């Protein structure tokens, strides 16, 4: 079986090509796989059934083109992540 789980490339290129309004910001939240596993374990239902978090993470990291801004949010709370995203979008909109 291929390491590709789904066709990731079209998922990223289509919004960039289709959305005409500018500015357009594609933001990818990419915490470490250890953080993903820890966060998933704290939820009442798991988001991982067919593939392990490690396998999905590795495939996503390997097969997804680096379009947009990728953020490692491993050490951020949800509020900190929002603040980080807003500040990055605000700065990039001014340049």
Secondary structure as the mmCIF struct_conf table of DSSP 4:
data_model
#
loop_
_struct_conf.conf_type_id
_struct_conf.id
_struct_conf.beg_label_comp_id
_struct_conf.beg_label_asym_id
_struct_conf.beg_label_seq_id
_struct_conf.end_label_comp_id
_struct_conf.end_label_asym_id
_struct_conf.end_label_seq_id
BEND BEND1 UNK A 3 UNK A 3
BEND BEND2 UNK A 5 UNK A 6
HELX_RH_AL_P HELX_RH_AL_P1 UNK A 8 UNK A 18
BEND BEND3 UNK A 21 UNK A 23
STRN STRN1 UNK A 27 UNK A 29
HELX_RH_AL_P HELX_RH_AL_P2 UNK A 33 UNK A 41
TURN_TY1_P TURN_TY1_P1 UNK A 42 UNK A 42
BEND BEND4 UNK A 43 UNK A 45
BEND BEND5 UNK A 47 UNK A 47
BEND BEND6 UNK A 49 UNK A 51
HELX_RH_AL_P HELX_RH_AL_P3 UNK A 53 UNK A 63
BEND BEND7 UNK A 64 UNK A 64
BEND BEND8 UNK A 68 UNK A 68
STRN STRN2 UNK A 69 UNK A 71
TURN_TY1_P TURN_TY1_P2 UNK A 74 UNK A 75
HELX_RH_AL_P HELX_RH_AL_P4 UNK A 78 UNK A 94
#
